[in-house]
Amino acid sequence: MEKELIKISEFQRRKWGVNGTPMCAQAIRNHLRNRMIPGEQIGRTWYVDWNGYKRLSPNPLVNMVLTGAA
């Protein structure tokens, strides 16, 4: 499946909606660094892989296996 990289602001809008209360951008960047959310850094900007995020399981152990985290 192809990656759909979106900016953190777009991720906040898609996940929590316009009137929702999203996680702050710094917390999302920390989740990206710790590989809790799939994505990557290009230059100085962080992007979330939306297609990868939609495939995540509620089980953290399963997510570690699927993302290849050690």
Residue frames as a rotation matrix with the C-alpha (Angstrom) as fourth column:
MET 1
0.579 0.815 0.000 0.00
0.815 -0.579 0.000 0.00
0.000 0.000 -1.000 0.00
GLU 2
-0.087 -0.600 0.796 1.23
0.593 -0.673 -0.442 3.47
0.800 0.433 0.414 -0.85
LYS 3
-0.499 -0.159 -0.852 2.14
0.824 -0.391 -0.410 6.05
-0.268 -0.907 0.326 1.79
GLU 4
0.340 0.543 0.768 0.00
0.577 -0.765 0.286 9.15
0.743 0.346 -0.573 2.13
LEU 5
-0.501 -0.628 -0.595 2.18
0.862 -0.300 -0.410 11.63
0.079 -0.718 0.692 4.00
ILE 6
0.449 0.683 0.576 0.26
0.486 -0.727 0.484 14.48
0.750 0.063 -0.659 5.61
LYS 7
-0.483 -0.599 0.638 1.38
-0.168 -0.652 -0.739 17.34
0.859 -0.464 0.214 7.82
ILE 8
-0.865 0.096 -0.492 0.69
0.493 0.342 -0.800 17.23
0.091 -0.935 -0.343 11.55
SER 9
-0.750 0.620 -0.231 -1.95
-0.463 -0.740 -0.488 19.95
-0.473 -0.259 0.842 11.26
GLU 10
-0.247 0.655 -0.714 -3.84
-0.833 0.233 0.502 17.90
0.495 0.718 0.489 8.66
PHE 11
-0.608 -0.033 -0.793 -3.51
0.229 0.949 -0.215 14.79
0.760 -0.313 -0.570 10.85
GLN 12
-0.935 0.280 -0.218 -5.03
0.144 -0.262 -0.954 16.70
-0.324 -0.924 0.205 13.77
ARG 13
-0.476 0.790 -0.387 -7.94
-0.847 -0.530 -0.039 17.82
-0.236 0.309 0.921 11.58
ARG 14
-0.242 0.382 -0.892 -8.60
-0.578 0.682 0.448 14.32
0.780 0.624 0.055 10.18
LYS 15
-0.663 -0.090 -0.743 -8.35
0.379 0.816 -0.436 12.49
0.646 -0.571 -0.507 13.50
TRP 16
-0.719 0.322 -0.616 -10.09
0.594 -0.175 -0.785 14.92
-0.360 -0.931 -0.065 15.88
GLY 17
0.156 0.829 0.538 -12.19
0.972 -0.225 0.065 16.95
0.175 0.513 -0.841 13.45
VAL 18
-0.163 -0.174 0.971 -12.66
0.314 -0.942 -0.117 20.71
0.935 0.286 0.208 13.28
ASN 19
0.380 0.436 0.816 -14.26
-0.570 -0.584 0.578 21.07
0.728 -0.685 0.026 16.73
GLY 20
0.768 -0.123 -0.628 -12.27
0.429 0.828 0.362 18.34
0.475 -0.547 0.689 18.50
THR 21
0.762 -0.588 0.271 -9.45
-0.619 -0.537 0.573 18.79
-0.192 -0.604 -0.773 20.99
PRO 22
0.771 -0.479 -0.419 -6.34
0.025 0.681 -0.732 17.30
0.636 0.554 0.537 19.36
MET 23
0.531 -0.760 -0.375 -3.03
0.757 0.225 0.614 16.33
-0.382 -0.609 0.695 20.90
CYS 24
0.663 -0.356 -0.659 -0.53
-0.357 -0.923 0.141 19.16
-0.659 0.142 -0.739 20.60
ALA 25
0.834 -0.350 -0.427 1.91
-0.406 0.136 -0.904 19.09
0.375 0.927 -0.029 17.67
GLN 26
-0.139 -0.943 0.304 4.89
-0.948 0.038 -0.317 18.44
0.287 -0.332 -0.899 19.99
ALA 27
-0.041 0.195 0.980 3.23
-0.607 0.774 -0.180 15.31
-0.793 -0.603 0.087 21.43
ILE 28
0.920 0.382 0.083 2.53
-0.149 0.540 -0.828 14.03
-0.362 0.750 0.554 17.91
ARG 29
0.476 -0.829 -0.293 6.17
-0.669 -0.125 -0.733 14.66
0.571 0.545 -0.614 16.93
ASN 30
-0.320 -0.575 0.753 7.28
-0.922 0.372 -0.108 12.69
-0.218 -0.729 -0.649 20.00
HIS 31
0.417 0.542 0.729 4.98
-0.302 0.839 -0.452 9.83
-0.857 -0.032 0.514 18.97
LEU 32
0.945 -0.123 -0.302 6.51
-0.282 0.153 -0.947 9.94
0.162 0.981 0.110 15.48
ARG 33
0.058 -0.994 0.093 10.07
-0.900 -0.092 -0.425 9.89
0.431 -0.059 -0.900 16.89
ASN 34
-0.451 -0.188 0.872 9.20
-0.734 0.634 -0.243 6.94
-0.508 -0.750 -0.424 19.14
ARG 35
-0.864 0.099 -0.494 7.49
-0.362 0.560 0.745 5.14
0.351 0.822 -0.448 16.22
MET 36
-0.677 0.725 0.124 4.13
0.219 0.360 -0.907 5.00
-0.702 -0.587 -0.403 18.01
ILE 37
0.595 0.752 -0.284 2.62
-0.078 -0.298 -0.952 6.69
-0.800 0.588 -0.118 14.93
PRO 38
0.097 -0.590 0.801 3.93
0.882 0.425 0.206 5.85
-0.462 0.687 0.561 11.44
GLY 39
0.986 0.162 -0.046 5.54
0.119 -0.863 -0.491 8.72
-0.119 0.478 -0.870 9.61
GLU 40
0.169 -0.972 0.161 8.83
0.986 0.166 -0.030 10.35
0.003 0.164 0.986 8.73
GLN 41
0.452 -0.163 -0.877 10.78
0.169 -0.950 0.264 13.55
-0.876 -0.267 -0.402 8.88
ILE 42
0.313 -0.353 0.882 11.63
0.938 -0.029 -0.345 15.26
0.148 0.935 0.322 5.61
GLY 43
-0.156 -0.454 0.877 13.98
0.149 -0.889 -0.433 18.15
0.976 0.064 0.206 6.18
ARG 44
-0.971 -0.148 0.187 12.75
-0.144 -0.259 -0.955 19.74
0.190 -0.954 0.230 9.41
THR 45
-0.231 0.969 0.088 9.08
-0.965 -0.239 0.107 18.92
0.124 -0.060 0.990 8.85
TRP 46
-0.861 0.040 0.507 7.37
-0.153 0.931 -0.332 15.83
-0.485 -0.364 -0.795 10.27
TYR 47
-0.335 0.759 -0.559 4.72
-0.863 -0.009 0.505 13.99
0.378 0.651 0.658 8.27
VAL 48
-0.270 0.374 0.887 2.26
-0.525 0.715 -0.461 11.30
-0.807 -0.590 0.003 9.38
ASP 49
-0.948 0.034 -0.317 1.67
-0.244 0.563 0.790 8.31
0.205 0.826 -0.525 7.12
TRP 50
-0.297 0.927 0.229 -2.14
-0.937 -0.235 -0.260 8.40
-0.187 -0.292 0.938 7.07
ASN 51
0.367 0.418 -0.831 -2.55
-0.633 0.767 0.107 5.01
0.682 0.487 0.545 5.36
GLY 52
-0.471 -0.622 -0.626 -0.17
0.116 0.659 -0.743 3.44
0.874 -0.423 -0.238 7.89
TYR 53
-0.884 0.179 0.432 -2.01
-0.467 -0.372 -0.802 5.09
0.017 -0.911 0.412 10.76
LYS 54
0.081 0.991 -0.104 -5.35
-0.988 0.093 0.124 3.71
0.132 0.093 0.987 9.60
ARG 55
0.254 -0.046 -0.966 -3.86
-0.250 0.962 -0.111 0.18
0.934 0.270 0.232 9.67
LEU 56
-0.706 -0.606 0.367 -2.74
-0.487 0.040 -0.872 0.46
0.514 -0.795 -0.323 13.33
SER 57
-0.032 0.625 -0.780 -4.22
0.446 0.707 0.548 -1.89
0.894 -0.330 -0.302 15.86
PRO 58
0.662 0.293 0.690 -5.36
-0.444 -0.589 0.675 -0.87
0.604 -0.753 -0.260 19.37
ASN 59
0.928 -0.362 -0.085 -2.85
0.319 0.660 0.680 -3.43
-0.190 -0.659 0.728 20.68
PRO 60
0.661 -0.714 -0.231 0.63
-0.702 -0.697 0.143 -1.83
-0.263 0.068 -0.962 21.14
LEU 61
-0.080 -0.712 0.697 2.43
-0.239 0.693 0.680 -5.19
-0.968 -0.112 -0.226 20.89
VAL 62
0.387 0.306 0.870 0.85
0.737 0.465 -0.491 -5.91
-0.554 0.831 -0.046 17.50
ASN 63
0.998 -0.010 -0.054 1.83
-0.037 -0.845 -0.533 -2.41
-0.041 0.535 -0.844 16.33
MET 64
0.290 -0.956 0.053 5.46
-0.681 -0.167 0.713 -3.01
-0.673 -0.243 -0.699 17.35
VAL 65
-0.151 -0.307 0.940 5.54
0.328 0.881 0.341 -6.20
-0.932 0.360 -0.032 15.29
LEU 66
0.621 0.491 0.611 3.89
0.715 -0.036 -0.698 -4.57
-0.321 0.870 -0.373 12.28
THR 67
0.958 -0.278 -0.075 6.19
-0.287 -0.909 -0.302 -1.52
0.016 0.310 -0.950 12.28
GLY 68
0.545 -0.791 -0.280 9.31
0.410 0.542 -0.733 -3.60
0.731 0.284 0.620 12.93
ALA 69
0.359 -0.401 0.843 10.23
-0.725 -0.688 -0.018 -1.76
0.587 -0.605 -0.538 16.13
ALA 70
-0.177 -0.531 -0.829 12.58
0.182 0.810 -0.557 -3.64
0.967 -0.249 -0.047 18.43
